[in-house]
Amino acid sequence: MIIRKCLLMRRAVVGLLSLALCGVAARADVYVSPDGSDGNPGTKRKPFATLERARDAVREMKRAGALPKGGLTVWLRGGDYCRAQTLQLTAEDSGAPGAPIVWRAYRNERARLLGGRVITGFRPVTDAAVLARFDESVRDKVLEADLRALGIEDYGSLQSRGFGRPTAPAHGELFFGGRPMTLARWPNEGEWELIAGFPEGAGTDDDHGGNIGALTEGFFYAGDRPGRWQAPSGLWVHGYWAYDWANSYEQVAELDRDRRFIRTAAPHGHYGFRKGQRFHFVNVLEELDAPGEWFLDPRTGMIYFLPPENADGDEALFSILEEPIVTFTDAQYVTLRGIVLEATRGNALVINGGAGNRIVGCLIRNIGNWAVAINGGTDNGVMSCDVLDTGDGGVSMSGGDRQTLAPGGHFVENCRFVRLGRWSKCYVPAVLMSGVGLRASHNLIYDHPHCAILYGGNDHLIEFNDIHHIALETGDVGAIYTGRDYTFRGNRIRHNYIHETGGVGMGSMGVYMDDCVSGTEVFGNVFYKVHWAMFIGGGRDHLVENNLFVDCDPAVRADGRGLDTSPVWRNMVDKTMRERLADVPIDLYRRRYPEMKTLDAWYGPPDGDPIVGEAFTGVPPEGNRIARNVCVGDWLEIGWHAQRELFDVRDNFVTKDMKHIGGPETDFRIPKNSPAWEKGFKPIPFGKIGVYPDKDRKRMEKMR
């Protein structure tokens, strides 16, 4: 035993000596700076230069058993850490419960992980041939810079992105003054052209009763604007080709100006092309005519830019990195804190597996794809971050096991999400949750083209979120959305404030329970100026209780689409929904969610003969309870194969007199003598909704 102890002591001494020899201070934090050197010992006075060297130093300390008892911090001094590759953190870089490995910015210094390059050398355009292609009103205002002269030769390429498209890294983009600039387009931002029609004989009736163009064709446009464009190679179009909830970018394979016809390259519009739908042209040098627009000529490496007004001294960035800036792979108890992640073509950060990891107080902006993707693992979270200007969504979380209903425990809390979906637009929410037992709470989400929170699975909690001005470019969309599965049960949507939403065409909903999804609790939310605030699309067993609806159109709308006998709806209920019931261990689900047993009357019991063919008459929207709500304005609409007697509607206080309630300025205060209290209505903790102040949010204000 004495010999063994001596050997262990000797190994520890050798380990510490080896650390000293390689320049790493034992049992101390590690420092890194853009002005440092990897030959330094990684101390505060002599920091490392690269994140990889700091990571390797921590690994060396771990192997030597020299980590401090309470964990360790890697301090990033202020400046830009230009990333030509992903910072990869693995299980080897893990901390422990109560002893995390923390990567954080030093004090109030701004440490930025940059997936792009700062662009300098902008000057007025002098090439007469190029100037002639601009509108006369901007010829003396457009600037140019030579990317090749700056050593940038990889520009990426535009991708076919949007609904039904796989996520792909974005092409290089220009960011200026902390915001993404607009690739030269026509019509300008906020305006659209409309599809004028499609070739004779190419039309087909779609499932929704409209006429669309065949997938392999194209469409006609109106007017002669493209006639002014010289050699429009690299031309793309972006549009909502058939529906207001499905956009995509399509490469133009043929522009026939005589016929005013556009033929797109494969894969074409996902649902074809419908007359009257919105689109615009993208990547047209001649249309560089609005402040903030830009164009890149890949043949010469010249970038042309019309700066926003009052933009002297603002920084210009060009994104380069296609991989994530940071990845965690099977890492545990690692925290990234107070850092800026910016200007990349791909995702900012990806967490694969692992447990107990945290992204805290970070500013994540100007990202090509998603800000954060959490795939598997348990108890990984994003807290007190600002996520701005992403090409796709904000934070996607996948965790838990739907075969066992074991929770994943991932969460997004106290984050602000603004201007997401720059490219993909639809179904790229601020928070995407898939699996079991995930949480989105106290977030602020606004200025978004489509849905704010989208989930699938079981036992999720969505609470205390402030959501407004979403669905700004789309229609038939919900601020909080899920759909098309009878097994998505146990989800709770509580104490959220959903207000002043947008929407084109069909408009937008507040809480959208689409296509017979069932079993959701919607409790204690405030809906203000929302079209179809609470929508039950044929589903069962929803609880809509103790909510406040003010000036909605209407407060609650419900239907019985599960009883529709037309092919599209019968296929959904008789095929898709049966398949999704078969995808889960039904006995476990029936024990956890007993209401599912009522489906036996329509499908047949799991251990018996199924009800099929003519005997299958569809599934009605039973088991929904709408109780103890307060509505000021339009109240309830039930239709499309549904009757009011199918719903349990009780003890609601409905009025059209705004005197019965205060407005947003008084937190929608209900008077003490209101009849609502007699109905059993309970106070909503309105003051707790949205983001809350903490030291990380306060510090982040200084990083912008």
C-alpha positions in Angstrom: 0.0 0.0 0.0 2.9 2.4 0.9 4.6 1.6 -2.4 1.3 2.3 -4.3 0.8 5.7 -2.6 4.4 6.7 -3.4 3.8 5.8 -7.1 0.6 7.9 -7.2 2.3 10.8 -5.5 5.2 10.5 -8.0 2.8 10.5 -10.9 1.0 13.6 -9.6 4.4 15.4 -9.2 5.5 14.4 -12.7 2.1 15.6 -14.0 2.4 19.0 -12.4 6.1 19.3 -13.5 5.1 18.5 -17.1 2.4 21.2 -17.0 4.9 23.7 -15.7 7.4 22.7 -18.4 4.7 23.1 -21.2 3.9 26.6 -19.8 0.5 25.8 -18.2 -0.2 27.1 -14.7 -1.6 24.3 -12.6 -4.9 24.8 -10.7 -5.5 28.2 -12.3 -7.8 29.7 -14.9 -6.7 30.0 -18.5 -6.5 33.1 -20.5 -6.6 33.7 -24.3 -6.3 36.8 -26.3 -6.1 37.7 -30.0 -2.9 39.5 -29.1 -1.5 36.5 -27.2 0.8 33.7 -28.3 0.4 30.0 -28.1 4.0 29.9 -26.8 2.8 31.7 -23.7 1.8 29.9 -20.4 -1.9 31.0 -20.8 -1.9 33.3 -17.8 -3.6 36.6 -17.4 -0.4 38.5 -18.3 0.8 36.0 -20.9 -2.3 34.6 -22.6 -2.6 32.1 -25.4 -3.6 33.3 -28.8 -6.0 30.6 -30.0 -9.0 28.9 -28.5 -7.7 25.5 -29.5 -4.5 26.0 -27.4 -6.6 27.1 -24.4 -8.8 24.0 -24.9 -5.7 21.7 -25.1 -4.3 23.3 -22.0 -7.5 22.5 -20.0 -7.2 18.9 -21.3 -3.7 18.7 -20.1 -4.7 19.9 -16.7 -7.5 17.4 -16.5 -5.2 14.5 -17.4 -2.8 15.6 -14.6 -5.7 15.9 -12.1 -4.9 19.6 -11.7 -8.3 21.2 -12.2 -9.6 23.4 -9.4 -12.3 21.7 -7.2 -15.0 24.1 -8.3 -14.3 24.0 -12.0 -12.3 26.2 -14.3 -12.8 29.3 -16.5 -11.2 30.0 -19.8 -11.2 33.8 -20.0 -11.4 35.3 -23.5 -9.9 38.8 -23.6 -11.6 41.3 -25.8 -11.2 41.3 -29.6 -12.1 39.2 -32.6 -11.3 35.5 -32.8 -11.6 34.9 -36.5 -12.7 31.3 -37.1 -11.5 29.4 -40.2 -12.7 26.2 -38.6 -15.1 25.0 -35.8 -14.0 25.1 -32.2 -14.7 21.5 -31.3 -15.4 20.6 -27.6 -15.9 16.9 -26.8 -16.3 14.7 -23.8 -12.6 15.3 -23.1 -13.5 18.9 -22.4 -16.3 18.2 -19.9 -16.7 19.6 -16.4 -18.6 18.0 -13.7 -21.8 18.8 -11.6 -20.9 21.8 -9.5 -17.6 22.2 -11.3 -18.2 23.3 -14.9 -15.7 24.3 -17.5 -16.7 27.9 -18.4 -15.6 29.7 -21.5 -16.5 33.4 -21.0 -15.5 36.9 -22.0 -13.3 38.7 -19.5 -15.2 41.3 -17.5 -16.9 43.9 -19.8 -14.6 43.2 -22.7 -16.3 42.1 -26.0 -14.9 38.8 -27.2 -16.3 37.9 -30.6 -16.1 34.5 -32.4 -16.2 35.6 -36.0 -17.1 33.3 -38.9 -16.3 36.0 -41.4 -13.9 38.8 -42.3 -14.1 42.5 -41.8 -14.3 44.2 -45.3 -12.3 47.4 -45.8 -11.4 49.5 -48.8 -14.9 50.4 -50.1 -14.6 53.2 -52.7 -16.8 54.7 -55.3 -17.4 52.7 -58.5 -15.4 54.0 -61.4 -15.9 51.3 -64.1 -18.1 52.9 -66.7 -19.6 49.6 -67.9 -20.7 48.8 -64.3 -22.0 52.2 -63.6 -24.1 52.1 -66.7 -26.0 49.1 -65.3 -27.1 51.1 -62.1 -30.1 53.3 -62.0 -29.0 56.9 -62.6 -30.2 58.0 -59.2 -27.6 55.8 -57.3 -24.6 55.8 -59.6 -22.7 58.2 -57.4 -23.6 56.4 -54.2 -22.8 52.8 -54.9 -19.5 51.6 -53.4 -17.3 48.7 -54.4 -14.6 46.5 -52.7 -12.3 43.9 -54.0 -12.7 40.7 -52.0 -9.9 39.0 -53.8 -7.5 41.7 -52.8 -8.5 41.0 -49.2 -7.7 37.3 -49.7 -11.3 36.2 -50.0 -12.0 33.8 -52.9 -14.7 31.5 -51.5 -18.0 33.3 -52.0 -20.3 30.2 -51.7 -23.3 30.0 -53.9 -27.0 30.6 -53.6 -29.0 27.5 -52.5 -32.5 26.3 -53.1 -33.8 27.0 -49.6 -37.2 27.1 -48.0 -40.2 24.8 -47.4 -39.4 21.2 -48.2 -35.7 21.9 -48.7 -32.9 20.4 -46.6 -30.9 22.9 -44.6 -27.7 24.0 -46.4 -25.0 26.5 -45.6 -25.8 29.9 -46.9 -23.7 31.6 -49.4 -21.4 34.4 -48.3 -23.4 37.4 -47.1 -22.7 41.1 -46.4 -23.4 42.5 -42.9 -23.1 46.1 -42.1 -23.6 48.0 -38.9 -24.5 44.8 -37.2 -27.3 43.9 -39.6 -27.6 41.8 -42.7 -27.8 43.7 -45.9 -30.3 42.8 -48.7 -29.2 41.0 -51.9 -30.2 43.2 -54.8 -33.8 42.4 -55.7 -36.8 43.5 -57.6 -39.3 44.6 -56.4 -37.6 46.1 -53.4 -38.1 44.8 -49.9 -41.7 44.8 -48.8 -43.0 44.7 -52.4 -44.0 41.8 -54.6 -44.7 40.7 -58.1 -47.6 38.3 -58.7 -47.5 35.2 -60.9 -49.5 36.0 -64.0 -50.2 32.4 -65.0 -48.6 29.3 -66.4 -48.4 27.6 -69.8 -51.6 26.2 -71.3 -52.2 22.6 -70.3 -49.8 22.8 -67.3 -52.5 23.4 -64.7 -53.7 20.8 -62.3 -56.2 20.9 -59.4 -54.5 20.5 -56.1 -55.8 19.0 -52.9 -57.2 22.3 -51.7 -59.3 23.0 -54.8 -57.0 25.5 -56.5 -55.3 25.4 -59.9 -51.5 25.2 -59.9 -48.8 24.9 -62.5 -47.1 21.6 -63.1 -43.9 21.1 -61.1 -41.7 20.8 -64.1 -42.9 23.9 -65.8 -42.6 27.5 -64.7 -44.8 30.6 -64.7 -45.5 33.8 -66.5 -44.7 37.2 -65.1 -46.2 40.6 -66.0 -44.5 43.7 -67.3 -41.1 44.3 -69.0 -38.8 45.1 -66.0 -36.4 42.2 -66.8 -35.9 43.7 -70.2 -33.5 46.2 -68.7 -31.2 43.6 -67.2 -27.9 42.7 -69.0 -26.8 39.1 -69.0 -28.8 38.1 -65.9 -26.7 35.0 -65.0 -27.0 33.9 -61.4 -30.7 35.0 -61.4 -33.0 33.5 -58.7 -36.6 34.0 -57.7 -38.1 33.8 -54.2 -41.8 33.3 -53.6 -44.8 31.8 -51.9 -45.5 29.8 -55.0 -48.8 28.1 -54.1 -49.5 28.8 -50.4 -48.7 31.6 -47.9 -47.0 29.1 -45.6 -44.5 27.6 -48.1 -41.8 29.8 -49.6 -38.6 28.8 -51.4 -35.8 30.2 -53.5 -35.6 28.8 -57.0 -32.8 29.2 -59.5 -33.9 30.6 -62.9 -33.0 28.1 -65.6 -34.6 30.1 -68.4 -35.8 33.7 -68.6 -37.8 34.2 -71.8 -38.3 38.0 -72.0 -40.4 37.8 -75.2 -42.9 35.4 -73.6 -42.4 36.8 -70.1 -41.8 33.3 -68.9 -39.6 31.9 -66.2 -38.6 28.3 -66.0 -37.0 27.3 -62.7 -34.3 24.6 -62.2 -35.1 21.5 -60.2 -36.4 21.0 -57.6 -38.9 23.7 -58.6 -41.7 25.1 -56.4 -42.7 22.4 -53.8 -46.4 22.7 -54.6 -46.1 24.1 -58.1 -47.0 27.6 -59.1 -50.4 29.2 -58.5 -51.6 32.3 -60.3 -51.7 35.4 -58.2 -49.1 34.2 -55.7 -46.2 36.5 -54.5 -42.6 36.4 -55.7 -39.6 38.6 -56.4 -36.4 38.4 -58.4 -33.1 38.1 -56.5 -29.4 38.7 -57.3 -29.8 41.4 -60.0 -27.0 43.9 -60.3 -29.3 46.4 -62.1 -31.7 46.4 -59.2 -29.1 47.6 -56.7 -31.1 50.7 -56.1 -32.2 50.8 -52.4 -30.1 51.6 -49.3 -28.7 48.4 -47.8 -28.7 46.4 -51.1 -25.6 44.6 -52.4 -24.4 42.4 -55.2 -21.3 40.2 -55.6 -19.8 39.4 -59.0 -18.2 35.9 -58.5 -16.1 36.3 -61.7 -14.2 39.3 -60.5 -14.6 39.1 -56.7 -16.0 42.7 -56.7 -18.8 43.4 -54.2 -21.1 46.4 -54.9 -22.9 48.0 -52.0 -25.3 50.9 -51.5 -24.9 51.7 -47.8 -27.8 52.7 -45.6 -28.1 56.4 -44.8 -26.0 57.8 -42.0 -23.7 54.8 -42.0 -20.3 56.5 -41.7 -17.8 54.3 -39.8 -20.0 51.2 -39.5 -18.3 47.9 -39.8 -18.8 45.7 -42.8 -18.4 41.9 -42.5 -18.5 39.1 -45.1 -19.4 35.6 -43.8 -17.1 32.7 -44.8 -17.3 29.8 -42.3 -19.8 27.1 -43.5 -19.4 24.9 -40.4 -20.7 25.8 -36.9 -18.5 28.2 -35.0 -18.6 26.0 -32.0 -19.7 22.4 -31.4 -20.2 20.4 -28.2 -20.1 16.6 -28.9 -20.9 14.5 -25.9 -19.5 17.2 -23.6 -20.9 17.7 -20.1 -21.2 20.7 -17.9 -19.5 23.1 -20.3 -20.7 26.7 -20.3 -20.3 29.4 -23.0 -20.9 32.8 -21.4 -21.0 36.4 -22.4 -19.5 35.9 -25.9 -20.5 37.2 -29.3 -21.0 34.7 -32.1 -21.4 36.4 -35.5 -21.2 36.3 -39.3 -21.2 32.7 -40.3 -22.8 30.8 -43.2 -23.9 27.8 -41.2 -25.2 27.4 -37.6 -23.6 29.4 -34.8 -23.4 26.6 -32.3 -24.4 22.9 -32.2 -24.7 20.7 -29.1 -24.8 16.9 -29.9 -25.6 14.8 -26.9 -24.0 15.5 -23.5 -25.6 16.9 -20.4 -25.7 20.0 -18.3 -24.3 22.3 -20.9 -25.2 26.0 -20.9 -25.1 28.9 -23.4 -25.6 32.0 -21.3 -25.6 35.7 -21.9 -24.4 35.4 -25.5 -25.1 37.7 -28.4 -25.7 35.5 -31.5 -26.4 37.4 -34.7 -26.0 37.5 -38.4 -26.1 33.8 -38.8 -26.7 31.9 -42.0 -28.7 29.0 -40.6 -29.8 28.4 -36.9 -28.3 30.1 -33.9 -28.2 27.0 -31.7 -29.1 23.4 -32.4 -29.4 20.9 -29.5 -29.6 17.3 -30.7 -30.1 14.7 -28.0 -28.5 14.5 -24.6 -30.2 15.8 -21.5 -30.6 19.1 -19.6 -28.8 21.4 -22.1 -30.0 25.0 -22.0 -29.8 28.4 -23.6 -30.3 31.3 -21.1 -30.4 35.1 -21.3 -29.1 35.3 -24.9 -30.0 37.6 -27.7 -30.5 35.9 -31.0 -30.8 38.3 -34.0 -30.9 38.0 -37.7 -30.7 34.3 -38.5 -31.2 32.8 -42.0 -33.3 30.0 -40.4 -34.6 29.8 -36.9 -33.4 30.5 -33.4 -32.9 27.5 -31.1 -33.9 24.0 -32.1 -34.1 21.4 -29.3 -34.5 17.6 -29.7 -34.5 15.5 -26.6 -36.3 12.9 -24.6 -37.6 9.6 -25.8 -41.0 9.2 -27.2 -40.9 5.5 -26.9 -40.5 5.6 -23.1 -41.7 9.2 -22.5 -38.5 9.9 -20.6 -37.9 13.7 -20.6 -35.0 15.5 -22.3 -34.9 18.5 -20.0 -33.6 20.9 -22.5 -34.7 24.5 -22.2 -34.6 28.0 -23.6 -35.1 30.7 -21.0 -35.0 34.5 -20.8 -33.9 35.0 -24.4 -34.8 37.6 -27.0 -35.4 36.6 -30.6 -35.6 39.2 -33.3 -35.7 39.1 -37.1 -35.3 35.4 -37.7 -36.0 33.4 -40.9 -34.2 35.8 -43.2 -34.0 33.0 -45.9 -36.2 30.0 -45.0 -39.1 32.1 -43.7 -41.5 29.3 -42.9 -41.4 26.7 -40.0 -38.1 28.1 -38.7 -39.3 29.4 -35.4 -37.5 31.1 -32.6 -37.9 27.9 -30.6 -38.3 24.5 -32.1 -39.0 21.6 -29.7 -39.1 18.0 -30.6 -39.3 15.0 -28.3 -40.4 14.9 -24.6 -40.2 17.2 -21.7 -38.6 20.4 -23.1 -39.3 23.9 -22.0 -39.5 27.4 -23.5 -40.0 30.1 -20.8 -39.7 33.9 -20.3 -38.7 34.6 -23.9 -39.4 37.7 -26.0 -40.1 36.9 -29.7 -41.0 39.5 -32.3 -40.4 40.8 -35.9 -40.7 37.3 -37.3 -42.1 36.1 -40.7 -43.8 32.9 -39.5 -44.4 31.0 -36.2 -42.7 31.9 -33.0 -42.7 28.5 -31.2 -43.2 25.2 -32.9 -43.3 21.9 -31.1 -43.9 18.2 -31.6 -44.0 15.5 -29.0 -45.1 15.3 -25.4 -45.0 17.0 -22.0 -43.5 20.2 -23.2 -43.9 23.4 -21.2 -44.3 26.8 -22.9 -44.8 29.5 -20.4 -44.3 33.2 -19.7 -43.3 34.1 -23.2 -44.1 37.5 -24.8 -44.8 37.0 -28.5 -45.8 39.8 -30.9 -45.6 41.0 -34.5 -45.0 37.5 -35.9 -46.4 36.1 -39.1 -45.4 39.3 -40.8 -44.9 37.7 -44.2 -47.0 34.5 -44.1 -50.5 33.2 -43.5 -52.3 30.2 -42.0 -49.8 30.2 -39.2 -49.8 30.2 -35.4 -47.7 32.1 -32.9 -47.5 28.7 -31.1 -48.0 25.8 -33.4 -48.3 22.1 -33.6 -50.4 19.6 -35.6 -51.4 16.3 -37.0 -50.9 13.7 -34.3 -53.3 12.3 -31.7 -50.3 11.2 -29.5 -48.8 14.7 -28.9 -50.2 14.9 -25.4 -49.3 16.4 -22.0 -48.2 19.7 -23.4 -48.9 22.9 -21.4 -49.1 26.4 -22.8 -49.4 28.7 -19.8 -49.2 32.4 -19.0 -48.0 33.7 -22.3 -48.8 37.1 -23.8 -49.6 36.8 -27.5 -50.5 40.1 -29.2 -50.6 42.2 -32.3 -49.8 39.4 -34.7 -49.7 39.7 -38.5 -50.7 37.4 -41.3 -51.6 37.5 -45.0 -54.4 35.5 -46.6 -56.0 33.4 -43.8 -54.1 35.5 -41.3 -52.5 34.1 -38.1 -53.6 32.4 -35.0 -52.4 32.7 -31.4 -52.3 29.1 -30.3 -52.8 26.9 -33.4 -53.7 23.3 -32.7 -53.7 22.1 -36.3 -55.0 19.0 -38.1 -56.5 17.1 -35.2 -53.6 17.4 -32.8 -55.0 16.7 -29.3 -54.6 16.9 -25.5 -53.0 20.4 -24.9 -53.6 22.5 -21.8 -53.9 26.2 -22.7 -54.2 28.1 -19.4 -53.9 31.6 -18.2 -52.7 33.2 -21.4 -53.4 36.8 -22.6 -54.4 37.2 -26.2 -54.6 40.8 -27.5 -55.5 41.8 -31.1 -55.0 38.3 -32.5 -57.0 36.8 -35.4 -58.4 33.4 -34.4 -56.6 33.6 -31.0 -57.3 30.0 -29.9 -57.8 27.6 -32.8 -58.8 23.9 -32.4 -58.5 22.3 -35.8 -60.5 19.1 -35.3 -58.5 17.9 -32.3 -59.7 16.3 -29.1 -59.2 16.7 -25.3 -57.9 20.2 -25.3 -58.3 22.3 -22.1 -58.8 26.0 -22.8 -59.2 27.6 -19.4 -58.7 30.9 -17.6 -57.4 32.8 -20.6 -58.0 36.4 -21.3 -59.0 37.4 -24.9 -59.2 41.1 -25.8 -60.1 42.4 -29.3 -59.6 39.1 -31.1 -61.4 37.8 -34.2 -62.7 35.6 -32.7 -61.3 34.5 -29.3 -61.9 30.8 -30.0 -62.5 29.0 -33.3 -63.0 25.3 -33.7 -63.9 22.8 -36.4 -64.5 19.1 -37.1 -62.2 18.5 -40.0 -61.6 14.9 -38.8 -65.2 14.2 -40.1 -64.6 15.6 -43.6 -65.0 12.9 -46.3 -63.0 14.7 -49.0 -59.8 12.8 -50.0 -57.3 15.1 -48.4 -58.9 15.0 -45.0 -60.0 11.4 -45.0 -56.4 10.4 -46.0 -55.1 12.5 -43.0 -57.4 10.9 -40.4 -57.6 7.4 -41.9 -53.9 7.0 -42.9 -51.5 9.5 -41.4 -53.1 9.6 -37.9 -53.4 5.8 -37.7 -49.7 5.5 -38.7 -48.7 7.9 -36.0 -50.7 6.1 -33.4 -48.8 2.9 -34.4 -45.4 4.7 -34.1 -45.6 4.9 -30.3 -46.1 2.2 -27.6 -49.8 2.6 -27.3 -50.3 0.9 -24.0 -47.8 3.3 -22.3 -49.5 6.3 -23.9 -53.0 5.1 -22.8 -51.7 4.8 -19.3 -50.1 8.2 -19.3 -52.9 9.9 -21.2 -56.2 8.0 -20.5 -58.2 10.2 -22.8 -56.6 8.4 -25.7 -58.8 5.4 -25.0 -61.8 7.3 -26.4 -60.3 6.9 -29.8 -61.3 3.2 -29.7 -64.8 4.2 -30.6 -63.6 5.5 -33.9 -60.5 3.4 -34.8 -61.2 0.2 -32.9 -59.3 -1.0 -29.8 -55.5 -1.7 -30.2 -56.0 -5.4 -29.5 -59.1 -5.8 -31.6 -60.3 -5.4 -35.1 -59.7 -1.9 -36.6 -62.6 0.0 -37.9 -61.9 0.5 -41.6 -63.5 1.1 -44.9 -67.1 2.3 -44.9 -67.4 1.6 -41.2 -64.8 4.3 -40.5 -66.8 7.6 -40.4 -64.0 9.9 -39.2 -63.1 11.2 -35.8 -65.1 14.1 -34.1 -63.6 16.8 -32.0 -64.8 15.5 -28.6 -63.4 16.1 -25.1 -62.6 19.8 -25.5 -63.3 22.0 -22.5 -63.5 25.7 -22.9 -64.1 27.1 -19.4 -63.7 30.1 -17.1 -62.2 32.4 -19.8 -62.7 36.1 -20.1 -63.4 37.5 -23.6 -63.8 41.2 -24.5 -64.9 41.2 -28.1 -65.9 38.4 -30.5 -66.1 35.1 -28.7 -66.7 31.7 -30.3 -67.0 30.2 -33.8 -67.6 26.5 -34.4 -68.1 25.0 -37.8 -66.9 22.7 -40.6 -68.6 19.5 -39.5 -68.6 20.5 -35.8 -71.5 21.6 -33.6 -71.4 23.4 -30.3 -72.8 20.4 -28.4 -69.6 18.6 -29.1 -67.7 21.1 -26.9 -67.9 21.6 -23.2 -68.3 25.4 -23.0 -69.0 26.7 -19.5 -68.5 29.6 -17.0 -67.0 32.0 -19.5 -67.5 35.8 -19.1 -68.0 37.4 -22.5 -68.6 41.1 -23.2 -68.0 43.6 -25.9 -67.6 46.5 -23.4 -63.9 47.5 -23.1 -64.8 49.1 -19.7 -64.7 45.7 -18.2 -60.9 45.5 -18.6 -57.8 47.6 -18.7 -55.5 47.7 -21.7 -51.8 46.8 -22.0 -50.8 49.9 -20.1 -52.5 48.5 -17.0 -51.5 44.9 -17.5 -55.1 44.2 -18.6 -56.3 44.7 -15.0 -59.8 43.3 -14.4 -61.9 45.3 -12.0 -62.7 43.8 -8.6 -66.4 43.9 -9.3 -66.1 42.1 -12.6 -68.5 39.1 -13.1 -65.4 37.2 -14.3 -64.4 36.5 -10.7 -67.8 35.0 -10.0 -67.2 32.6 -12.9 -64.0 31.3 -11.1 -61.5 33.2 -13.2 -58.0 33.4 -11.5 -55.5 36.3 -11.7 -52.9 36.0 -14.5 -49.3 36.9 -13.3 -48.9 39.3 -16.2 -46.0 41.1 -14.7 -43.9 37.9 -14.8 -44.3 37.4 -18.6 -41.3 38.0 -20.9 -37.6 38.4 -20.2 -36.4 39.3 -16.8 -33.3 41.3 -15.8 -30.2 39.5 -14.7 -26.5 40.2 -14.7 -26.0 38.4 -18.0 -28.7 40.4 -19.8 -27.3 43.6 -18.3 -23.8 42.8 -19.5 -25.0 41.8 -23.0 -26.5 45.3 -23.5 -22.9 46.5 -23.6 -21.9 44.1 -26.3 -24.2 45.3 -29.1 
